[in-house]
């Protein structure tokens, strides 16, 4: 499966389109309270989880949610709040990343 994201970057023109293949996909239907991922690994959750926080404990994460035109890059120590129902995909962008699911 290939995923394409757009990043606004003045160094590369108005938009830099990145396309990468998701390798070693780890898809599940319930989030673990804490999940450790290696670069390129993904975890996916479905359902209406609006208000739930995903806290990046370590590393960097790419997060996308159904119905949201934006992709979100979340660094260690930061949080992302799920705002839409449907599938949420989380991928590690660094050698190691750790995400914690916090109840709403």
C-alpha positions as CSV (number, residue, x, y, z in Angstrom):
1,X,0.0,0.0,0.0
2,X,1.3,3.5,-0.9
3,X,0.5,6.6,1.0
4,X,1.1,10.1,-0.4
5,X,1.2,13.3,1.8
6,X,1.8,16.9,0.9
7,X,4.0,19.2,3.0
8,X,4.3,22.9,2.5
9,X,8.0,23.7,2.4
10,X,9.6,26.9,1.0
11,X,12.8,25.0,0.2
12,X,11.1,22.8,-2.3
13,X,8.4,25.1,-3.7
14,X,4.9,25.5,-2.6
15,X,4.2,21.8,-2.0
16,X,6.5,18.8,-1.5
17,X,4.7,15.5,-2.3
18,X,6.0,12.5,-0.4
19,X,5.0,9.0,-1.4
20,X,6.1,6.0,0.6
21,X,5.2,2.4,1.0
22,X,3.8,1.2,4.2
23,X,5.8,-1.9,5.1
24,X,5.2,-4.3,8.0
25,X,1.7,-3.0,8.6
26,X,0.4,-4.0,12.0
27,X,-3.4,-3.4,11.8
28,X,-5.6,-3.8,14.8
29,X,-9.1,-2.8,15.9
30,X,-8.3,-1.7,19.5
31,X,-5.5,0.6,20.6
32,X,-3.1,-0.7,23.2
33,X,-2.7,1.7,26.1
34,X,0.9,2.0,25.0
35,X,2.3,0.9,21.6
36,X,5.9,0.8,20.5
37,X,6.5,1.0,16.8
38,X,9.6,0.7,14.6
39,X,10.2,3.0,11.6
40,X,7.5,2.2,8.9
41,X,5.3,0.1,11.2
42,X,1.7,1.2,11.5
43,X,-1.2,0.7,13.8
44,X,-4.8,1.4,12.7
45,X,-7.9,1.8,14.9
46,X,-11.5,2.1,13.8
47,X,-14.7,3.4,15.3
48,X,-15.9,6.6,16.9
49,X,-13.0,7.7,19.1
50,X,-13.6,11.4,19.0
51,X,-11.9,13.2,21.9
52,X,-9.4,10.4,22.5
53,X,-5.8,11.7,22.8
54,X,-2.8,10.0,21.2
55,X,0.3,11.0,23.1
56,X,3.7,10.6,21.4
57,X,6.0,9.5,24.2
58,X,9.1,9.2,22.1
59,X,10.1,9.6,18.4
60,X,7.9,11.1,15.7
61,X,4.6,9.9,14.4
62,X,2.5,10.4,11.2
63,X,-1.2,10.4,12.0
64,X,-4.1,10.6,9.6
65,X,-7.8,10.2,10.2
66,X,-10.8,9.4,8.0
67,X,-12.4,12.5,6.5
68,X,-9.5,14.8,7.4
69,X,-7.6,16.4,4.5
70,X,-4.7,17.1,6.8
71,X,-2.0,14.7,7.8
72,X,-0.4,15.3,11.2
73,X,3.2,15.0,12.3
74,X,3.5,14.6,16.0
75,X,6.8,14.8,17.9
76,X,7.7,13.2,21.2
77,X,6.0,15.0,24.1
78,X,3.1,16.2,21.9
79,X,-0.5,15.0,21.7
80,X,-3.0,14.6,18.9
81,X,-6.8,14.6,19.6
82,X,-9.0,12.5,17.4
83,X,-11.7,14.8,16.0
84,X,-13.5,12.5,13.5
85,X,-15.2,9.1,13.6
86,X,-13.7,6.3,11.4
87,X,-10.2,4.9,10.8
88,X,-7.1,6.5,12.3
89,X,-3.7,5.4,11.1
90,X,-0.5,5.9,13.1
91,X,2.9,5.3,11.6
92,X,6.4,5.6,13.1
93,X,8.6,8.0,11.2
94,X,11.7,7.5,13.4
95,X,13.8,4.4,14.2
96,X,11.6,3.9,17.3
97,X,8.4,5.7,18.4
98,X,6.1,5.1,21.3
99,X,2.4,6.2,21.4
100,X,0.1,6.2,24.4
101,X,-3.7,6.2,23.9
102,X,-5.4,8.3,26.6
103,X,-9.1,8.0,27.2
104,X,-11.3,11.0,26.5
